[in-house]
Amino acid sequence: MTETVFASGMLEAGQSYNLAAESDGYLVAVNFEEGTVVHSGNALAVINNLESKFNQQSANSLYIIAKSNTHTGAPTLQQAQNTIEVNRSKMELNLVNLKRYQKLWAGNSVAKVDLDDAELQYKTSKVDYESAMENYRKLQQEAEQEVINTRATKEINDLVSARSLVNAIGEGKVLKVFKKKGDYVKRGDAIALIGNPNTIYAKVNVDEANISKVKEGQAAYIQLNTRKNKIYEARVKEIYPAFDEASQSFICKLEFTDTLDFTIVDTQLQSNIVVGVTKDALLIPRNYIDYSGYVQVKGEKNKIKVETKFVSSQWVQVLKGISDNTILITEDLPKNKQTEGKPQ
């Protein structure tokens, strides 16, 4: 007796992925069609995003201006440098004047108040000079920070603008085209399906009640909706580790072990995964056992409880309670005639 788990699904290409838009806009160029072989990095489509283009141009201009403001000839720094020179001249002049008054004071030629005034003017001009130097360094630091900020904004906008160019991220063939030139796309929209048509497998959905029975390496038999008169042999290649919310099932990958003569992806299919094989199984027809698990043995007044394992609409596998020599009877049969040694 062979126990199987039913799973429906579809054909899928190996290493398949959706070529997706990374920005919003209109497709102004589509450089592929179904069947086109693509390589990693190939530019396959162009999205016209005017907003990102304007942002990129603005960011580039602001970066150039910010960078120019760090040069010594930049207007702000030049003005600060001029202030330094003026304050330096005042300080040097006041220092000369202070020394002159110090000599005159030593010769008792000036009043103390004149010397004090000269000293105050020198100290004030020195503070002004040092403040002008500090202001220059502050303006220079602010200009450099602005360069860093505008460079970051520029690089971000360059990256966003680059997303207008849709590139292939892997080798393969264009299997399906979802969007064409002139279509409006949003970020994340699939433009095309790309995959390896030489490695087609079956992607199937297994319900929660049966997934615990399915193991990698188990044999499977597949019937395509386009080839209902043919059965393909396969095996369980992979069991996806997460529950699929969209289909409310677990996903398994079945690998074909014989030649597949129909390789169009998304072809619908049904499969039976072999999860158990029992040799010398004792089977009885389904209508010989009631829903409580009891059978009626010929010659016995009371029904007998049996232990079962596999139950289908036609057959029941019995583990304990009867043997292959037991004669069963049932009221469900049209005629309750028995043949010695053989169940009806």
C-alpha positions, 0 to 999 in steps of 0.5 A: 500500500502506498500513501501519498500527499496531494499537492497542487502547484505550477512549473517554475524556472530555476534561479528565477526572479522578478525584474522590478522597478526601483522608482516611480515613472514611465518606462521610456525604454524596454530593451528586451522581449520574451526569450531574450537571454540576459546577463548580470548588469545588463541595462534592460529598461529605463524609467523616466523620473523627472522629480529624481532628475531635478533633485539630482541636478539641484544636489550636484549644483549645491555640492559644487557651490559648497565645495567652492566655499571652502577655497581661500578665495571664497567670498565669505572666507575672503571677507573674514580674511580681510577682517583678520588683516585689518585687525592685525594692522590695528594690533601691530600699530597699537603695539608700536604706540604702546611701546612708544608710550612706555618709553615716554612714561619711563622718561616722565614725558607722558601722564599715566592715563595716556599709557593706560589708554595706549595699553587698553587700545592694544589689548582691545585690538589683540582681542579683535584680531584673535576673534577674527582668527577664530571666526575664520576658522569657524567659517572654514569648518562650517564650509567643510561641514556643508561640503559633507552634507551636500556630498551626502545629499548628492550621493543619495540623489545619484543613487535614486537617479541610478534606480531609473536604470533597471539592470539584470541582477543575474543570468537567465532568459526573459520568461514573461514580460509584464510591462511594456514601453510607455507603461507607468510603473511604481517602485516594486512593480514587476517588469519581467520574469527572468530565470533559467529555462534549463532547470524547471521544477515544480513548486507545490503547496502542501497543507498544514495537516500533511506537511509533517509527512513530507521529507526531502528525497521522497518520490513524487508523481506529477501530472501537468494540466497540459499533459493529463495523459502523462505522469512525470517522476520527481522527488522532493528537492526542498521544503521551504522553511516558512509558512506561505501566508498568501497561499496558506500552505507550505511550499515544496520544490519537486525536482524532475527525475525524468525528461520534462517535455513541456517547459513553459513556466506557470503551467498548472499541475497536480502531484502526489508525494509518496510519504509511506509504503507498506508491504503486505498491508491488510486492506478491507473495503471502506463499507465494511467498517463503521465510523467508530472503527468496528467491523462485523465478523461472520458468526460473531454476535458483537462487532469487533473493534479494529485498529486502523491506519490509512483510510480512504474513500474506498479502502481501510488499512487494518493493523490489529483486530482481524487477520487476512483469514477473517470473513466480514459481512456488512449490511451495506451490501445488496445481498448478504451472501458469503463465500467460505474463506473470502470476504464479500 
